[in-house]
């Protein structure tokens, strides 16, 4: 998975070098694209993605032939969940320099998350023709080709807001049940958060082996959301209540993505998903009663994927505890407003204080004691 921490440093070192040739006359008259690029780097490192997008957009206007500035704008828009804007910027970077591998890498990742797997494959294949030594692209291509081959033979069941892909006729009744359940969740969760996704959401049903092979998630993962909902279906009909909880959980992730983009701390995202599961809060509190350990919310901002099963269970429970506390303090609409602030590029701590009327540091202490 691409991260803004490593790739953007490489990208923007290039940016600062390539724009340095801009004439001083142009800079004094219209601004300094080098300085704006540096401001964009700092903003991304500080997770101020709205400021980063503004800085790179201005810099790209001043130095329109520099692909790295377009790339920086694309990364910022990607983190904000502005998919169409991000795709335009990545495309612009590749138009300026078709061999600019970072832009191909991020564009392919975006296309894949949007469910356009074959387009993502084409993007990476074109990049490899220009830069054959880009081995990371080849590794992703192996996975994506497997996924595309698998989905080519899938059937589809559609509802008003969901499309469920499944492998064979024997899964059709399960697919219909999933559509019905998710349509119910669409209105239940939507009413609770006053937020309703406007674009259809794709759900893909896998065998356990297919799920692990395609998603590369830890063994303890029950399902996954990356722009699409991925669900392993072994024993699903025998455990309908558990399946319903999984579907509720993953649908909340789709709502969070719509509201907050990709700038949402993982604990907030996962905590909301657990809170809106049937019985999620009660189960989380039971987990916390069995141990005095409390993870730091600051350390739960990023993916839980590297956690052990036991640590992940605690992380999910504590995240739900924290989110429920937010709702108890200010109501669900304050949480929604916070997510919307993040989608606009606000820094989390300042947005949290504005919406919860409480410093984030104080809140962390409060929920841990």
N, C-alpha and C positions, 0 to 999 in steps of 0.2 A: 504494500500500500504506500502510495506517495505521501510525503509529509512536507509541509511548508517550511519545516525547520532546516532540512538539509538541501533540498533542491533549490530553494529560493536564494540561498547564499551564493551558490554557483551562478545562478541566473543573473543576480544583480551585481556581482563582481564584474561580469561581462558588461552589464549595463553601464556601470560607472566608467569602464574603459572606453566603450564604443562611443558614448556621448561626449567624451572629453574633447573630441575633435570639433565640436560645435564652435563656431566663431564667437569671439568675445563680443563682437559688435551685435550679433544676434541675441546673445545672452543678455547684454545690458539693455537691449530694447524690449525684449519679450519675456525674460526670465531665464533661469538656469536649470536646464534639464538634469544636469548632474546632481545638483542639490536636491531637486525634486525626487530623483531616483533614490538618493540616500535616505530622504525622508520616508519614501515608500518602504525601503528595507526595514527601517526602524519601526515603522507602524506595523508591518507584518510580524516582526519579532515580538512586539508588544500586543499582538492580536487585536490591533485597531484596524480592522480590515476595511472599514469605510474610509478612514483617512488614507489608507494605502491606495485604495482604488482612485480616490481623488488625486493623489500625488502622481501616480503613474499615468492617469488619463491626461493631466496637464503636461507631464513630461513628454508623453507620446505626441501631443500636438506640437510641441516645440521641436521634437526630433522624430519626425514621422517615419524615418527609414530605419529606425533602430528596433530590431525584433525583440530585444530583451526588455524594453519598456512595455511593449504590447504584452509580452509574457507576464511581467509583473502585474499588470492590470488584470490579466486573465486569472492569475492565482488569487488575487484579492477578491475578484467577483465569484470565483469558485467557492471560496471559504464563506462568502456571504449567501451562498445558495442562489446566486443570480446566474442560472445555468446558461441562458441564451446570451447574456453579456459575456460570460466567460468564454463560451464557444466562439463568439465573434473575435475576441482578442487573441485566442490561441490560433485561430485561422489567419488573423492578420500577421501574427509572428511568422507563421509558416509561409505565408505569401511573400513576406520580405526575405525569408531565408528558409527554403524548403528543407535544408539539412539541419535545422535547429532542433535537435533531438528533444530537449526538455519540453518544448511546445507540443511536439507529437505525443510525448509521454502523458502529459496532463490532458490533452484533448482526447486521447484514446480512453483514459480513465473516466473522463466525464461522459463520453458516449456510452461506455459500458454501464455506468451507474444509471443512465437514462434508459437502459434496456436495449440500446442499439448496438447489439453485440457484433453484428457483422460489419457495421461501420467502424467500430473500434478495432476490429481485426484488420480492416483495410488501412486504417491510419497507421497502425504499427508495421504492417507489411511494407507500406510505402517508406516509412522511416528507415527500416532495415535495409532497403535497397540503396539508400543514400549513405547510411552509416552502419555497415555490416557488423561492426564490433560492439554495437549496443546490445549486449547480452541480456540485460534486464528486460528489454522488450521481448526478446525471444522466449524468455521464461513465462511471461504473461500470455504470450500468444498460444503456447501449449495449452494452458488452462482455458483460454477463451475458445479455442477451436473445439475442445472437448465439449464445452458448454453449448456452442452453436450446433454441433452435430447432434447433441442430445435433444435440444429444443426443436430441431427440425422435424422430429417425429412425435412431438407432443400434441395432444388435443387441447381444446380450450373451452372453458365455460365462462360465460359473461353475465355480469349483473349491471346495475346502473352505474356503479362507481368502482367495480373491481373486475379484473380478468384473471381467471385461475388457469394455469397451464398444468397439465398432468400427462403421465406417460401412456396410459392405456385405458380401454373401456372399463376395466374393473375398478378404476378409481373415479369414474364419473359421478357416482352417487356421493362420494366424499367431496369432490370438487363443488357440487351443487350445494352441499351442506355448508361448506366454507364460504361460498358466496353469500348465502343467506345469513350466516353468522356475522360476516363482516359488514353487510348492509345494515344489520341491527346495530353494530358497534359504531358505524358511521354516524348515526343519529344520537346514540347514547353519549359517546365521547364528544362529538361535535357540540351537543347541547351543553355539556359540562364546561367546555372550554370556549364556547361560541366560536368555533373554528371548524370549517368543513373543507377538506381538500377538493379542489375543483377539477383536477386532472385524474383520469382513471389510474388506479394502482394495480400493478401486476403482482400476482402471487404465483410462485413456482413450487410445485410439489415434487419431492425427490424421495428416493430410497435413502436410507441412512448413509450408505456408501457414496452415493452420488452427492449427497449434501456435503459430506466431509471433503470430497474430491473437488467440488466446485467452489465452495465457500472458504475452505482452508481455516475454519474456525476451530477453537478449542473443543475437546471432547465433551466438556460440560455444557456446551451451547445447545439450547433447545430450538432455536430458529435464528434468523438473521435478517437485518434490513440494511440495504445499501442504495436505496432508491427503488428497489423491488423487495418484496417479502419472500424469503426462502424458508421452506418448511419441510423437514423430514417427516414422513407420514407413517413410519413403522408403528403399528399398534394404535393409530389415531382413532379408528372407529371403536376400539375397545376402551379408550380413555377419552370420551368426548369432553368432559369437564376440563381436563388438562389441555386439550387442543383449543378449547374456547379461550382459556387464559393466555395461551401462546399467541393466538390471533389478536386478542385485545392488546396485548403487550406490543406486538409489532406494528399494529395500526397506530398506536400512540406515537411510535417513532416517526411514522409518515406525517402525522400532524405536527410534531415538533420540527421536522425538516421544513415543512411548509411555512411555519411561523418564524423559526429562528435560523434557517440556513444551516451551515456547517460550523457555526461559531458558538455552539452550545456545549458547555462542559458535559462530559459523559455522565457524571453523577446526576445532573439535573435531568438529562434525557432519560436515563435508565430509571431514575427515581419516579418520574412522572408515569413511565410505562408500568411500573409495579403498582403505583397508587391506583391506577385505573383498571388493573386486573380485578376480577372478582375474588375477594379475600386477600388481595395482595398486601395491604397494610397490616392486617392481622398476622399473616405469616411472617412478615418482616419483623414485627415486634417480638414474635416468638423466637426468631433467630437471635435477636439482640439480647433477649433475656438469658440465653444460654451462655453468654460470654461477656466479660467486662471490656473486651477489646473494642476500640473505636478507631477506624481509619481516619486519616485527615482528608477532609473534602478537597483541600488543595492538591493532594496526591491522586485524587480521583477525577481530575479534569480530563485526563486522556484515557485511551482505550483500556478496557479490563482484560484484553486478550491474553496478556502475559501472566495473569493471576492463576493460582492454583484453584481447583474447584472449591475448596473450603474458603479461601480468601475471596473468591468471586461471590460466593453466597453471602458473606459478610458485607462485601461492597454493595451488592444490590439491596440488601436489607437496610443498611445505613443510609444509602441514597434515598430510599423510599421514606425513611424516617425523617430525613432532612426536608424533602419536598412536602411531606404532610405537615411539617412544622411551618413551612412557608405559607401553605394554604390556610392553616389555622390562624396565622398571624394576620394575613392580608387578603385572603381569598384567592380563588383560582385566577381571577382576572388580573391580579397583580403579577402572577407568574406568566400569564400570556403576554402582558405588556413588557415584561422583562425579555421574553423571547423575541418579541418584535423589535425591541431596542437592539438586541444582538444582531438581528438581521440587517439593521441599518448600520452596523459596524461599531456599536458602542463597546467600550471596554467593560468586561464583566463586573468588576468590583464596583465601578461607579454606577453602572446601570442597576446593580443589585441594591445599592444604598438608596438610589432614587425611588425604586419601586417598592422596596420592603421597609423603607424608613429606618434602616439599621445597617451599620457597617458590616461588610462581609466577614471581617475578622471576628467581630462580636458574635455574629450568627454562628460561625464555626465553633466558637467556644460554647455557645448556648446549646447546640444540638449534641455536643459531646459530653455534656454533664447533666 
